[in-house]
Amino acid sequence: MTQASEVSGRPFLAGAAVVVVALAGLLGAVVGASGQEREVPMEIAGVVLFEMTPVSMAAFGMAATAGVLALLFGLVTVAARRDAERNPDAER
């Protein structure tokens, strides 16, 4: 019998994250280009962030998506470590 080897899912998740962030940038550029009110400042909670242009909307979409994904991946990593500490004998 052969022994099963472990394969990490991190490269797959990293690739998926890159694709999702790129799609967010593309959608942001489309929204910025097709927006009816161009050059109007975008405000969040009363703070002016930037004007709505294709480049700024793409950058905002990519930054927001990357931030959310980094937070989620970080939480999963912390949860996995805690689970491994509690169950050191569990099969992986």
C-alpha positions in Angstrom: 0.0 0.0 0.0 1.1 3.5 -0.6 1.0 6.2 2.0 -1.2 9.2 1.2 0.6 12.4 1.0 -0.8 15.7 2.2 -1.5 18.4 -0.4 -1.8 22.0 0.7 -4.8 24.0 -0.4 -3.0 27.3 0.0 -1.8 27.7 -3.6 -5.3 27.0 -4.9 -6.8 29.6 -2.5 -4.2 32.1 -3.3 -4.9 31.7 -7.0 -8.6 32.0 -6.4 -8.0 35.2 -4.4 -5.9 36.7 -7.2 -8.7 35.9 -9.7 -11.4 37.4 -7.4 -9.3 40.6 -6.8 -8.7 41.0 -10.5 -12.4 40.6 -11.3 -13.2 43.2 -8.6 -10.8 45.6 -10.3 -12.3 44.9 -13.7 -15.9 45.5 -12.4 -14.7 48.6 -10.6 -13.3 50.0 -13.9 -16.6 49.2 -15.7 -18.6 50.9 -12.9 -16.3 53.9 -13.0 -16.4 54.2 -16.8 -20.2 53.8 -17.0 -21.2 55.8 -14.0 -23.6 58.6 -14.8 -22.0 61.0 -12.3 -18.3 61.1 -13.3 -15.8 63.1 -11.3 -18.2 63.3 -8.4 -16.5 62.7 -5.1 -17.3 59.3 -3.4 -18.1 59.6 0.3 -18.2 56.9 2.9 -19.5 58.0 6.4 -19.2 61.7 5.4 -15.5 61.4 4.5 -14.6 62.2 0.9 -12.4 59.4 -0.4 -11.8 60.0 -4.1 -13.5 61.0 -7.3 -15.4 58.3 -9.2 -13.1 57.5 -12.2 -12.4 54.1 -13.8 -9.0 53.9 -12.2 -10.1 55.0 -8.7 -13.1 52.7 -8.7 -10.9 49.7 -9.9 -8.4 50.5 -7.1 -11.1 50.8 -4.5 -12.7 47.5 -5.6 -9.4 45.7 -5.6 -8.3 47.1 -2.2 -11.7 46.4 -0.6 -11.8 42.8 -1.9 -8.2 42.1 -1.0 -8.8 43.4 2.5 -11.9 41.3 3.0 -10.2 38.1 1.7 -7.1 38.7 3.8 -9.3 39.1 6.9 -11.2 35.9 6.1 -8.1 33.9 5.3 -6.5 35.2 8.5 -9.5 34.1 10.6 -9.4 30.6 9.0 -5.7 30.3 9.7 -6.3 31.2 13.4 -9.2 28.8 13.7 -7.1 26.0 12.1 -4.2 26.6 14.5 -6.6 26.6 17.5 -8.2 23.4 16.3 -4.8 21.7 15.8 -3.8 22.7 19.3 -6.9 21.3 20.8 -6.8 18.0 18.8 -3.2 17.1 18.2 -4.0 13.5 17.5 -6.7 14.2 14.9 -6.2 12.9 11.4 -5.4 15.5 8.8 
